[in-house]
């Protein structure tokens, strides 16, 4: 989407869900995007980084930046072999579970549908008292092999995940997140060999 230097790169009325929206060209005078009404989800959005991302006509309108979240779960004892059937849960900064699944035959997690396949909400963009405001949904907590049909050969794991991105004047550009994580073997089932190889 080319920006011609007008007040807005794009103006939206009503709800929208647009994947891969990119703002290019000269800086708009006010915002990349202006919403007069409706909510929206913006998977893989790329802001111009030359102006604030979104302006709002009124309070109560919400837009989400959504980013790719890929995860491969590995067995460190077998040259990084993929682990199937591992429970995986992703919880946002406010305690809401956003992903609750198990790894597939390739050791990957797959969730969502349509434009939201393997996309998570990185931040909420809204207006509070008329002021455009960003509310980050990160850091996330990632839990693996922690509930249900766990794999007894590996310990449960929990870690904090930070969204990649770069701050600029007026906003932040979030980027995709791809992880390859080895599980820690259970003591007595290869853990000593794993430590020796580490």
SULQUI-V912629 format. One line per field, one symbol per residue. ss: DSSP state (h for helix, s for strand, l for the rest). phi: phi as a letter, one per 30 degrees, with the letter a starting at -180 (. if undefined). A space follows every 10 residues. Layout:
BEGIN
ss: ???
phi: ???
END
This chain:
BEGIN
ss: lssslllsss sssllsslll lslsssllll ssssssslls sssllsllll lsssssllll llssssssss ssssslllll ssllllssss slllllssss sslllllsll lllhhhllss ssssssssll ssssssllls ssssllllll lllsllssss slllssssll ssssllssss ssslslllll hhhhhhhl
phi: .dcciddbda bcbjdbbbci dbcbjddddb bdbbccaica bbdhdbddic aedbcbdbdi cbbcdcbdbc bccccddbhi ddcciddbbb cddciddcbb abdddciccb aibhdcehcb ddaccbcchi cebcbdcddc cccbhcaidd cddbddbbac ccddlbdbej abcdbdbbbb cdddddeibj dddddddd
END
